[in-house]
Amino acid sequence: MPRSTSAPQLGLARDLGVRSAPLLAAVVVVVTLAAPTAHHVVSVGELRGRAASVAHELAETLAREAARRPVLWRYDSPKVVAHLQRFRPEAAVASVRVLDDRGVLVARSGGEPRTSAWEHAAIGDGAAVWVGVDLGDARAASLRLAAIFLVLGLVLASLLAWLPRRALDRAEARILALIEDLRTSRGALAELARDLEGQVASRVADLQHANAELAEHERRLRELTARAVSLQEAERRAIGRELHDGVGQVLTAVRLRVQLLPAPSEALDRTLELVDRVIEEVRHAVELLGPSIVREVGLRESVRRLLDDAPFEVSFEAPEDLGEVGALAPALETTAYRIAQEATNNATRHSQAARLEVSMTNDAGVLVLRLRDDGVGFDARAASEGHGLRTMRERAELLGGTLAITSDGAGTVVEARLPIG
């Protein structure tokens, strides 16, 4: 995709130019002055060496003349200087001065050099020969060399400035391209994030709707289950009434008629015994179909009477207004009573307990029925598939409740939680 023309510049080359300017200037200065300075120093040294050699040679010659002619050597010194320069010319020598012991100039050769360096040699007794060399040519050569090296220094500094700048320009271009790619990627990522957020919101809305529908289905299922349990209990009670009022009365009438028969016999006694057994079985069936005691005295009193027949010490606690006649739904009353009955029977048959504690409470719209004995306990996980425990759990779950059983060596706890609503 085309790069944005408004992308910011990093300014790496500009920063490099600002930071490297002193270094580049130092490179130009060093390259420009190093070789010319060395050349100038060598050239001046060579010229001064030549001047010193000429001065010593003239001093030796004049010293011999002064020893041979102590007074007249002064007058012959110009000839000696001219003779030496004629037979041994030295181009570097620009001027010669001979001074006697009183510092009087007795001989000279050449004019005053433009730029000069002087070397001297002693003749003896304070007299001396001074030889000067002209440094103009050496200085000019050094300046020409300095100009050449200045150009070389500028070229070198330009290369040192251009090569890193070129590399930095390429690096900056790549960095800017990466930044632009990053911006594009961020934009695409943000767009994907927005799409993902929209999809997540849509999925969340779908899940919430599905959960609401599931909760509604569960509510309806609980209502239907509770209604079914209520209808079942009503049918069971109706059947119980029919058995009690119909079959029970018929059996009672049969027994009375049998008793009124003349000539009692062993067969008649056995018939009466069988009729009594049938009447007892009918009463037991009526009790199983729907405990009449719950309808008569309410849940609280019926549970209390159930515990009166327990073969151990019993502690029972329940609020006065809980379980009164008509206070709870018939299905709830029957379920709670049956669970209490089954748990009490299990404790009587298996727990070897000395004490049983029973409580009923209303916990925020939930009927909590709790039975605890101090018996030997049992393996609740292994016994969970038993018919009695499974029946209690199914009764509780049909009303949307729960049943928890815990047991150890210190006893057993059965806790049923049944919604009152």
Secondary structure, 3 states (H helix, E strand, C coil): CCCCCCCCCCCHHHHHHHHHHHHHHHHHHHHHHHHHHHHHHHHHHHHHHHHHHHHHHHHHHHHHHHHHCCCCHHHHHHHHHHHHHHHCCCCCEEEEEEECCCCCEEEEECCCCCCEEEEEEEEECCEEEEEEEECHHHHHHHHHHHHHHHHHHHHHHHHHHHHHHHHHHHHHHHHHHHHHHHHHHHHHHHHHHHHHHHHHHHHHHHHHHHHHHHHHHHHHHHHHHHHHHHHHHHHHHHHHHHHHHHHHHHHHHHHHHHHHCCCCCHHHHHHHHHHHHHHHHHHHHHHHHCCHHHHHHCHHHHHHHHHHCCCCEEEEECCCCCCCCCCCCHHHHHHHHHHHHHHHHHHHHHHCCCEEEEEEEECCCEEEEEEEECCCCCCHHHHCCCHHHHHHHHHHHHCCCEEEEEEECCEEEEEEEEECC
